[in-house]
Amino acid sequence: MNIRIENGLPIVSVEIKCGEKTVLLTDVLLDTGCATTIFDTDALAQIGIELDITRGAS
């Protein structure tokens, strides 16, 4: 993993795979102290990962 510093923040690129599809997310903030992870839902929908608001957080 290549970590670059932009405006004092650690930024990475992340490739996410679901089945045979992949999406590359660039400019992702690397926050090791965060209790959750947030990705662009529109980008993840491209590979079949969609938000289910009826289930809530899990």
All heavy atoms as TSV, in Angstrom:
chain	resi	resn	atom	element	x	y	z
A	1	MET	N	N	0.844	-1.169	0.000
A	1	MET	CA	C	0.000	0.000	0.000
A	1	MET	C	C	0.886	1.227	0.000
A	1	MET	O	O	1.804	1.348	0.797
A	1	MET	CB	C	-0.902	-0.012	1.236
A	1	MET	CG	C	-1.728	1.240	1.368
A	1	MET	SD	S	-2.748	1.344	2.849
A	1	MET	CE	C	-3.819	-0.029	2.626
A	2	ASN	N	N	0.589	2.121	-0.909
A	2	ASN	CA	C	1.316	3.383	-0.974
A	2	ASN	C	C	0.500	4.460	-0.271
A	2	ASN	O	O	-0.650	4.704	-0.626
A	2	ASN	CB	C	1.565	3.794	-2.422
A	2	ASN	CG	C	2.532	2.861	-3.110
A	2	ASN	OD1	O	3.467	2.386	-2.496
A	2	ASN	ND2	N	2.316	2.604	-4.375
A	3	ILE	N	N	1.103	5.063	0.732
A	3	ILE	CA	C	0.452	6.140	1.474
A	3	ILE	C	C	1.119	7.446	1.072
A	3	ILE	O	O	2.328	7.578	1.130
A	3	ILE	CB	C	0.585	5.927	2.992
A	3	ILE	CG1	C	-0.032	4.590	3.396
A	3	ILE	CG2	C	-0.077	7.071	3.752
A	3	ILE	CD1	C	0.224	4.200	4.851
A	4	ARG	N	N	0.309	8.398	0.657
A	4	ARG	CA	C	0.836	9.720	0.338
A	4	ARG	C	C	0.198	10.734	1.283
A	4	ARG	O	O	-0.904	10.530	1.770
A	4	ARG	CB	C	0.587	10.071	-1.124
A	4	ARG	CG	C	-0.850	10.174	-1.522
A	4	ARG	CD	C	-0.991	10.346	-3.046
A	4	ARG	NE	N	-2.358	10.617	-3.415
A	4	ARG	CZ	C	-3.315	9.723	-3.552
A	4	ARG	NH1	N	-3.046	8.445	-3.336
A	4	ARG	NH2	N	-4.539	10.070	-3.891
A	5	ILE	N	N	0.891	11.781	1.553
A	5	ILE	CA	C	0.407	12.821	2.451
A	5	ILE	C	C	-0.075	14.001	1.617
A	5	ILE	O	O	0.677	14.541	0.817
A	5	ILE	CB	C	1.499	13.268	3.441
A	5	ILE	CG1	C	2.029	12.076	4.243
A	5	ILE	CG2	C	0.978	14.365	4.357
A	5	ILE	CD1	C	0.982	11.385	5.107
A	6	GLU	N	N	-1.345	14.369	1.808
A	6	GLU	CA	C	-1.917	15.533	1.140
A	6	GLU	C	C	-2.565	16.414	2.194
A	6	GLU	O	O	-3.429	15.958	2.939
A	6	GLU	CB	C	-2.950	15.116	0.093
A	6	GLU	CG	C	-2.341	14.374	-1.087
A	6	GLU	CD	C	-3.351	14.087	-2.179
A	6	GLU	OE1	O	-4.441	14.694	-2.195
A	6	GLU	OE2	O	-3.040	13.231	-3.023
A	7	ASN	N	N	-2.127	17.649	2.251
A	7	ASN	CA	C	-2.637	18.602	3.249
A	7	ASN	C	C	-2.516	18.042	4.670
A	7	ASN	O	O	-3.394	18.233	5.513
A	7	ASN	CB	C	-4.090	18.986	2.951
A	7	ASN	CG	C	-4.237	19.678	1.620
A	7	ASN	OD1	O	-3.449	20.548	1.274
A	7	ASN	ND2	N	-5.242	19.289	0.861
A	8	GLY	N	N	-1.454	17.274	4.912
A	8	GLY	CA	C	-1.210	16.714	6.234
A	8	GLY	C	C	-2.004	15.454	6.542
A	8	GLY	O	O	-1.942	14.949	7.661
A	9	LEU	N	N	-2.742	14.915	5.567
A	9	LEU	CA	C	-3.575	13.730	5.785
A	9	LEU	C	C	-3.044	12.538	4.985
A	9	LEU	O	O	-2.622	12.694	3.837
A	9	LEU	CB	C	-5.021	14.013	5.358
A	9	LEU	CG	C	-5.727	15.141	6.101
A	9	LEU	CD1	C	-7.052	15.459	5.424
A	9	LEU	CD2	C	-5.930	14.769	7.552
A	10	PRO	N	N	-3.099	11.317	5.561
A	10	PRO	CA	C	-2.665	10.126	4.837
A	10	PRO	C	C	-3.751	9.680	3.848
A	10	PRO	O	O	-4.883	9.392	4.228
A	10	PRO	CB	C	-2.457	9.087	5.939
A	10	PRO	CG	C	-3.392	9.512	7.026
A	10	PRO	CD	C	-3.472	11.013	6.944
A	11	ILE	N	N	-3.393	9.617	2.566
A	11	ILE	CA	C	-4.331	9.289	1.497
A	11	ILE	C	C	-3.834	8.038	0.765
A	11	ILE	O	O	-2.643	7.889	0.500
A	11	ILE	CB	C	-4.462	10.460	0.502
A	11	ILE	CG1	C	-4.867	11.748	1.213
A	11	ILE	CG2	C	-5.430	10.117	-0.627
A	11	ILE	CD1	C	-6.238	11.749	1.831
A	12	VAL	N	N	-4.764	7.133	0.435
A	12	VAL	CA	C	-4.423	5.911	-0.284
A	12	VAL	C	C	-5.414	5.684	-1.420
A	12	VAL	O	O	-6.463	6.319	-1.488
A	12	VAL	CB	C	-4.441	4.675	0.656
A	12	VAL	CG1	C	-3.402	4.792	1.743
A	12	VAL	CG2	C	-5.822	4.455	1.252
A	13	SER	N	N	-5.094	4.747	-2.293
A	13	SER	CA	C	-6.022	4.231	-3.289
A	13	SER	C	C	-6.395	2.826	-2.860
A	13	SER	O	O	-5.546	2.076	-2.367
A	13	SER	CB	C	-5.388	4.207	-4.685
A	13	SER	OG	O	-5.134	5.521	-5.121
A	14	VAL	N	N	-7.684	2.467	-3.033
A	14	VAL	CA	C	-8.178	1.173	-2.582
A	14	VAL	C	C	-8.918	0.497	-3.728
A	14	VAL	O	O	-9.788	1.099	-4.353
A	14	VAL	CB	C	-9.144	1.338	-1.383
A	14	VAL	CG1	C	-9.720	0.006	-0.961
A	14	VAL	CG2	C	-8.457	2.023	-0.228
A	15	GLU	N	N	-8.564	-0.759	-4.010
A	15	GLU	CA	C	-9.294	-1.552	-4.989
A	15	GLU	C	C	-10.221	-2.492	-4.233
A	15	GLU	O	O	-9.778	-3.252	-3.379
A	15	GLU	CB	C	-8.328	-2.346	-5.869
A	15	GLU	CG	C	-9.030	-3.111	-6.961
A	15	GLU	CD	C	-8.056	-3.828	-7.866
A	15	GLU	OE1	O	-7.551	-4.883	-7.451
A	15	GLU	OE2	O	-7.805	-3.326	-8.976
A	16	ILE	N	N	-11.516	-2.427	-4.542
A	16	ILE	CA	C	-12.507	-3.276	-3.883
A	16	ILE	C	C	-13.075	-4.231	-4.917
A	16	ILE	O	O	-13.437	-3.824	-6.026
A	16	ILE	CB	C	-13.621	-2.428	-3.241
A	16	ILE	CG1	C	-13.004	-1.530	-2.174
A	16	ILE	CG2	C	-14.705	-3.324	-2.646
A	16	ILE	CD1	C	-13.975	-0.596	-1.511
A	17	LYS	N	N	-13.161	-5.500	-4.550
A	17	LYS	CA	C	-13.631	-6.537	-5.461
A	17	LYS	C	C	-14.881	-7.188	-4.895
A	17	LYS	O	O	-14.954	-7.488	-3.703
A	17	LYS	CB	C	-12.542	-7.589	-5.663
A	17	LYS	CG	C	-12.902	-8.663	-6.657
A	17	LYS	CD	C	-11.748	-9.593	-6.917
A	17	LYS	CE	C	-12.140	-10.621	-7.959
A	17	LYS	NZ	N	-11.044	-11.522	-8.275
A	18	CYS	N	N	-15.862	-7.399	-5.772
A	18	CYS	CA	C	-17.089	-8.120	-5.413
A	18	CYS	C	C	-17.374	-9.087	-6.556
A	18	CYS	O	O	-17.712	-8.659	-7.666
A	18	CYS	CB	C	-18.245	-7.154	-5.204
A	18	CYS	SG	S	-19.779	-7.957	-4.713
A	19	GLY	N	N	-17.191	-10.356	-6.289
A	19	GLY	CA	C	-17.310	-11.337	-7.369
A	19	GLY	C	C	-16.198	-11.126	-8.368
A	19	GLY	O	O	-15.029	-11.076	-8.017
A	20	GLU	N	N	-16.562	-10.950	-9.621
A	20	GLU	CA	C	-15.573	-10.723	-10.678
A	20	GLU	C	C	-15.374	-9.240	-10.988
A	20	GLU	O	O	-14.541	-8.885	-11.807
A	20	GLU	CB	C	-16.002	-11.456	-11.957
A	20	GLU	CG	C	-16.031	-12.964	-11.797
A	20	GLU	CD	C	-14.669	-13.541	-11.468
A	20	GLU	OE1	O	-13.665	-13.123	-12.075
A	20	GLU	OE2	O	-14.605	-14.401	-10.575
A	21	LYS	N	N	-16.139	-8.371	-10.347
A	21	LYS	CA	C	-16.060	-6.936	-10.626
A	21	LYS	C	C	-15.173	-6.239	-9.606
A	21	LYS	O	O	-15.145	-6.611	-8.447
A	21	LYS	CB	C	-17.452	-6.314	-10.602
A	21	LYS	CG	C	-18.388	-6.875	-11.648
A	21	LYS	CD	C	-19.739	-6.235	-11.537
A	21	LYS	CE	C	-20.707	-6.797	-12.559
A	21	LYS	NZ	N	-22.037	-6.186	-12.418
A	22	THR	N	N	-14.467	-5.214	-10.071
A	22	THR	CA	C	-13.625	-4.420	-9.174
A	22	THR	C	C	-13.850	-2.937	-9.444
A	22	THR	O	O	-14.253	-2.545	-10.534
A	22	THR	CB	C	-12.125	-4.728	-9.352
A	22	THR	OG1	O	-11.754	-4.412	-10.684
A	22	THR	CG2	C	-11.803	-6.176	-9.040
A	23	VAL	N	N	-13.588	-2.158	-8.433
A	23	VAL	CA	C	-13.635	-0.706	-8.568
A	23	VAL	C	C	-12.432	-0.141	-7.821
A	23	VAL	O	O	-12.053	-0.657	-6.770
A	23	VAL	CB	C	-14.964	-0.112	-8.046
A	23	VAL	CG1	C	-15.117	-0.306	-6.564
A	23	VAL	CG2	C	-15.079	1.365	-8.388
A	24	LEU	N	N	-11.804	0.852	-8.408
A	24	LEU	CA	C	-10.664	1.506	-7.788
A	24	LEU	C	C	-11.123	2.837	-7.221
A	24	LEU	O	O	-11.633	3.691	-7.956
A	24	LEU	CB	C	-9.539	1.737	-8.802
A	24	LEU	CG	C	-8.307	2.463	-8.271
A	24	LEU	CD1	C	-7.615	1.632	-7.195
A	24	LEU	CD2	C	-7.359	2.796	-9.405
A	25	LEU	N	N	-10.980	2.995	-5.911
A	25	LEU	CA	C	-11.307	4.248	-5.245
A	25	LEU	C	C	-10.007	4.972	-4.959
A	25	LEU	O	O	-9.123	4.448	-4.285
A	25	LEU	CB	C	-12.062	3.978	-3.939
A	25	LEU	CG	C	-13.340	3.143	-4.055
A	25	LEU	CD1	C	-13.925	2.887	-2.676
A	25	LEU	CD2	C	-14.346	3.829	-4.946
A	26	THR	N	N	-9.865	6.166	-5.502
A	26	THR	CA	C	-8.666	6.956	-5.275
A	26	THR	C	C	-8.966	8.027	-4.237
A	26	THR	O	O	-10.129	8.311	-3.953
A	26	THR	CB	C	-8.196	7.617	-6.582
A	26	THR	OG1	O	-9.248	8.432	-7.081
A	26	THR	CG2	C	-7.820	6.572	-7.625
A	27	ASP	N	N	-7.958	8.571	-3.666
A	27	ASP	CA	C	-8.103	9.645	-2.682
A	27	ASP	C	C	-8.949	9.237	-1.480
A	27	ASP	O	O	-9.878	9.940	-1.074
A	27	ASP	CB	C	-8.685	10.910	-3.329
A	27	ASP	CG	C	-7.810	11.420	-4.459
A	27	ASP	OD1	O	-6.577	11.304	-4.332
A	27	ASP	OD2	O	-8.342	11.920	-5.459
A	28	VAL	N	N	-8.636	8.079	-0.905
A	28	VAL	CA	C	-9.327	7.573	0.282
A	28	VAL	C	C	-8.509	7.954	1.513
A	28	VAL	O	O	-7.310	7.683	1.583
A	28	VAL	CB	C	-9.497	6.041	0.212
A	28	VAL	CG1	C	-10.120	5.487	1.481
A	28	VAL	CG2	C	-10.332	5.654	-1.009
A	29	LEU	N	N	-9.157	8.590	2.471
A	29	LEU	CA	C	-8.489	8.967	3.718
A	29	LEU	C	C	-8.247	7.718	4.555
A	29	LEU	O	O	-9.166	6.965	4.848
A	29	LEU	CB	C	-9.354	9.960	4.506
A	29	LEU	CG	C	-8.839	10.329	5.893
A	29	LEU	CD1	C	-7.510	11.074	5.800
A	29	LEU	CD2	C	-9.875	11.175	6.622
A	30	LEU	N	N	-7.005	7.508	4.952
A	30	LEU	CA	C	-6.641	6.384	5.808
A	30	LEU	C	C	-6.739	6.845	7.259
A	30	LEU	O	O	-5.922	7.626	7.731
A	30	LEU	CB	C	-5.218	5.913	5.486
A	30	LEU	CG	C	-4.688	4.761	6.318
A	30	LEU	CD1	C	-5.527	3.516	6.114
A	30	LEU	CD2	C	-3.237	4.497	5.963
A	31	ASP	N	N	-7.774	6.380	7.956
A	31	ASP	CA	C	-8.034	6.811	9.332
A	31	ASP	C	C	-8.075	5.574	10.225
A	31	ASP	O	O	-9.104	4.915	10.340
A	31	ASP	CB	C	-9.352	7.577	9.403
A	31	ASP	CG	C	-9.617	8.159	10.792
A	31	ASP	OD1	O	-8.863	7.846	11.726
A	31	ASP	OD2	O	-10.579	8.923	10.923
A	32	THR	N	N	-6.975	5.237	10.857
A	32	THR	CA	C	-6.897	4.029	11.678
A	32	THR	C	C	-7.608	4.171	13.012
A	32	THR	O	O	-7.844	3.184	13.695
A	32	THR	CB	C	-5.429	3.638	11.936
A	32	THR	OG1	O	-4.784	4.714	12.616
A	32	THR	CG2	C	-4.716	3.324	10.632
A	33	GLY	N	N	-8.005	5.371	13.379
A	33	GLY	CA	C	-8.698	5.577	14.646
A	33	GLY	C	C	-10.203	5.617	14.508
A	33	GLY	O	O	-10.924	5.783	15.486
A	34	CYS	N	N	-10.704	5.426	13.303
A	34	CYS	CA	C	-12.140	5.520	13.044
A	34	CYS	C	C	-12.814	4.176	13.354
A	34	CYS	O	O	-12.284	3.112	13.043
A	34	CYS	CB	C	-12.366	5.909	11.588
A	34	CYS	SG	S	-14.074	6.287	11.226
A	35	ALA	N	N	-13.997	4.220	13.955
A	35	ALA	CA	C	-14.729	3.001	14.309
A	35	ALA	C	C	-15.449	2.393	13.112
A	35	ALA	O	O	-15.813	1.212	13.140
A	35	ALA	CB	C	-15.736	3.306	15.411
A	36	THR	N	N	-15.665	3.152	12.045
A	36	THR	CA	C	-16.355	2.648	10.858
A	36	THR	C	C	-15.593	3.059	9.610
A	36	THR	O	O	-14.685	3.879	9.663
A	36	THR	CB	C	-17.798	3.199	10.763
A	36	THR	OG1	O	-17.729	4.616	10.666
A	36	THR	CG2	C	-18.632	2.806	11.963
A	37	THR	N	N	-16.012	2.499	8.474
A	37	THR	CA	C	-15.410	2.834	7.195
A	37	THR	C	C	-16.488	3.387	6.284
A	37	THR	O	O	-17.582	2.834	6.224
A	37	THR	CB	C	-14.771	1.586	6.544
A	37	THR	OG1	O	-13.776	1.082	7.430
A	37	THR	CG2	C	-14.141	1.917	5.215
A	38	ILE	N	N	-16.186	4.459	5.582
A	38	ILE	CA	C	-17.151	5.084	4.682
A	38	ILE	C	C	-16.545	5.133	3.289
A	38	ILE	O	O	-15.445	5.640	3.094
A	38	ILE	CB	C	-17.488	6.515	5.149
A	38	ILE	CG1	C	-18.071	6.483	6.549
A	38	ILE	CG2	C	-18.433	7.187	4.164
A	38	ILE	CD1	C	-18.231	7.854	7.171
A	39	PHE	N	N	-17.284	4.571	2.322
A	39	PHE	CA	C	-16.888	4.633	0.917
A	39	PHE	C	C	-18.001	5.289	0.119
A	39	PHE	O	O	-19.151	5.342	0.552
A	39	PHE	CB	C	-16.624	3.233	0.346
A	39	PHE	CG	C	-15.421	2.551	0.922
A	39	PHE	CD1	C	-15.552	1.371	1.621
A	39	PHE	CD2	C	-14.152	3.072	0.763
A	39	PHE	CE1	C	-14.448	0.728	2.154
A	39	PHE	CE2	C	-13.032	2.441	1.292
A	39	PHE	CZ	C	-13.191	1.266	1.983
A	40	ASP	N	N	-17.694	5.738	-1.068
A	40	ASP	CA	C	-18.662	6.340	-1.975
A	40	ASP	C	C	-19.655	5.262	-2.423
A	40	ASP	O	O	-19.284	4.319	-3.119
A	40	ASP	CB	C	-17.924	6.931	-3.180
A	40	ASP	CG	C	-18.828	7.600	-4.188
A	40	ASP	OD1	O	-20.055	7.400	-4.153
A	40	ASP	OD2	O	-18.286	8.338	-5.030
A	41	THR	N	N	-20.922	5.390	-2.018
A	41	THR	CA	C	-21.925	4.367	-2.330
A	41	THR	C	C	-22.200	4.267	-3.829
A	41	THR	O	O	-22.496	3.181	-4.325
A	41	THR	CB	C	-23.238	4.612	-1.565
A	41	THR	OG1	O	-23.707	5.932	-1.848
A	41	THR	CG2	C	-23.034	4.446	-0.069
A	42	ASP	N	N	-22.084	5.371	-4.567
A	42	ASP	CA	C	-22.285	5.315	-6.018
A	42	ASP	C	C	-21.185	4.501	-6.686
A	42	ASP	O	O	-21.445	3.728	-7.609
A	42	ASP	CB	C	-22.324	6.725	-6.611
A	42	ASP	CG	C	-23.575	7.492	-6.217
A	42	ASP	OD1	O	-24.618	6.850	-5.944
A	42	ASP	OD2	O	-23.514	8.733	-6.177
A	43	ALA	N	N	-19.962	4.644	-6.220
A	43	ALA	CA	C	-18.846	3.875	-6.787
A	43	ALA	C	C	-19.005	2.389	-6.486
A	43	ALA	O	O	-18.771	1.543	-7.346
A	43	ALA	CB	C	-17.517	4.386	-6.242
A	44	LEU	N	N	-19.417	2.046	-5.266
A	44	LEU	CA	C	-19.591	0.637	-4.898
A	44	LEU	C	C	-20.773	0.008	-5.615
A	44	LEU	O	O	-20.760	-1.187	-5.926
A	44	LEU	CB	C	-19.748	0.498	-3.386
A	44	LEU	CG	C	-18.520	0.879	-2.561
A	44	LEU	CD1	C	-18.783	0.636	-1.084
A	44	LEU	CD2	C	-17.286	0.133	-3.014
A	45	ALA	N	N	-21.804	0.788	-5.919
A	45	ALA	CA	C	-22.969	0.268	-6.646
A	45	ALA	C	C	-22.572	-0.232	-8.033
A	45	ALA	O	O	-23.204	-1.152	-8.568
A	45	ALA	CB	C	-24.041	1.333	-6.743
A	46	GLN	N	N	-21.503	0.313	-8.604
A	46	GLN	CA	C	-21.020	-0.111	-9.922
A	46	GLN	C	C	-20.621	-1.581	-9.935
A	46	GLN	O	O	-20.646	-2.222	-10.986
A	46	GLN	CB	C	-19.825	0.730	-10.355
A	46	GLN	CG	C	-20.127	2.180	-10.569
A	46	GLN	CD	C	-18.861	2.972	-10.876
A	46	GLN	OE1	O	-17.858	2.430	-11.341
A	46	GLN	NE2	N	-18.904	4.264	-10.608
A	47	ILE	N	N	-20.242	-2.123	-8.773
A	47	ILE	CA	C	-19.823	-3.524	-8.718
A	47	ILE	C	C	-20.822	-4.384	-7.947
A	47	ILE	O	O	-20.530	-5.510	-7.573
A	47	ILE	CB	C	-18.402	-3.670	-8.126
A	47	ILE	CG1	C	-18.322	-3.134	-6.699
A	47	ILE	CG2	C	-17.379	-3.027	-9.037
A	47	ILE	CD1	C	-17.020	-3.463	-5.994
A	48	GLY	N	N	-22.001	-3.829	-7.675
A	48	GLY	CA	C	-23.059	-4.617	-7.057
A	48	GLY	C	C	-23.153	-4.527	-5.551
A	48	GLY	O	O	-23.921	-5.265	-4.932
A	49	ILE	N	N	-22.394	-3.645	-4.926
A	49	ILE	CA	C	-22.488	-3.449	-3.482
A	49	ILE	C	C	-23.391	-2.241	-3.251
A	49	ILE	O	O	-23.069	-1.142	-3.680
A	49	ILE	CB	C	-21.111	-3.204	-2.843
A	49	ILE	CG1	C	-20.203	-4.406	-3.083
A	49	ILE	CG2	C	-21.263	-2.923	-1.352
A	49	ILE	CD1	C	-18.765	-4.184	-2.608
A	50	GLU	N	N	-24.547	-2.493	-2.623
A	50	GLU	CA	C	-25.499	-1.409	-2.427
A	50	GLU	C	C	-25.888	-1.280	-0.965
A	50	GLU	O	O	-25.920	-2.262	-0.232
A	50	GLU	CB	C	-26.723	-1.633	-3.297
A	50	GLU	CG	C	-26.371	-1.590	-4.777
A	50	GLU	CD	C	-27.570	-1.583	-5.680
A	50	GLU	OE1	O	-28.703	-1.494	-5.169
A	50	GLU	OE2	O	-27.378	-1.652	-6.892
A	51	LEU	N	N	-26.205	-0.071	-0.575
A	51	LEU	CA	C	-26.611	0.240	0.784
A	51	LEU	C	C	-28.023	-0.291	1.019
A	51	LEU	O	O	-28.923	-0.062	0.219
A	51	LEU	CB	C	-26.574	1.749	0.994
A	51	LEU	CG	C	-27.041	2.275	2.337
A	51	LEU	CD1	C	-26.129	1.773	3.448
A	51	LEU	CD2	C	-27.081	3.797	2.324
A	52	ASP	N	N	-28.209	-0.996	2.123
A	52	ASP	CA	C	-29.528	-1.483	2.513
A	52	ASP	C	C	-29.945	-0.705	3.758
A	52	ASP	O	O	-29.587	-1.075	4.878
A	52	ASP	CB	C	-29.477	-2.985	2.794
A	52	ASP	CG	C	-30.829	-3.566	3.155
A	52	ASP	OD1	O	-31.811	-2.793	3.293
A	52	ASP	OD2	O	-30.920	-4.792	3.314
A	53	ILE	N	N	-30.716	0.361	3.572
A	53	ILE	CA	C	-31.077	1.222	4.694
A	53	ILE	C	C	-32.074	0.573	5.645
A	53	ILE	O	O	-32.248	1.029	6.754
A	53	ILE	CB	C	-31.606	2.592	4.213
A	53	ILE	CG1	C	-32.842	2.411	3.354
A	53	ILE	CG2	C	-30.523	3.352	3.482
A	53	ILE	CD1	C	-33.530	3.714	2.997
A	54	THR	N	N	-32.702	-0.521	5.224
A	54	THR	CA	C	-33.660	-1.196	6.113
A	54	THR	C	C	-32.965	-2.022	7.184
A	54	THR	O	O	-33.536	-2.280	8.228
A	54	THR	CB	C	-34.605	-2.093	5.323
A	54	THR	OG1	O	-33.862	-3.106	4.638
A	54	THR	CG2	C	-35.404	-1.286	4.301
A	55	ARG	N	N	-31.738	-2.435	6.951
A	55	ARG	CA	C	-31.002	-3.256	7.918
A	55	ARG	C	C	-30.317	-2.421	8.986
A	55	ARG	O	O	-30.010	-2.925	10.056
A	55	ARG	CB	C	-29.941	-4.107	7.210
A	55	ARG	CG	C	-30.531	-5.246	6.425
A	55	ARG	CD	C	-29.492	-6.138	5.857
A	55	ARG	NE	N	-28.458	-6.447	6.822
A	55	ARG	CZ	C	-27.264	-6.900	6.525
A	55	ARG	NH1	N	-26.918	-7.070	5.270
A	55	ARG	NH2	N	-26.387	-7.181	7.452
A	56	GLY	N	N	-30.009	-1.181	8.691
A	56	GLY	CA	C	-29.286	-0.354	9.640
A	56	GLY	C	C	-27.826	-0.766	9.723
A	56	GLY	O	O	-27.330	-1.535	8.925
A	57	ALA	N	N	-27.153	-0.240	10.710
A	57	ALA	CA	C	-25.723	-0.526	10.902
A	57	ALA	C	C	-25.543	-1.926	11.458
A	57	ALA	O	O	-26.314	-2.382	12.286
A	57	ALA	CB	C	-25.102	0.502	11.818
A	58	SER	N	N	-24.514	-2.602	10.972
A	58	SER	CA	C	-24.188	-3.925	11.521
A	58	SER	C	C	-22.700	-4.138	11.558
A	58	SER	O	O	-21.947	-3.405	11.028
A	58	SER	CB	C	-24.846	-5.026	10.698
A	58	SER	OG	O	-24.467	-4.944	9.344
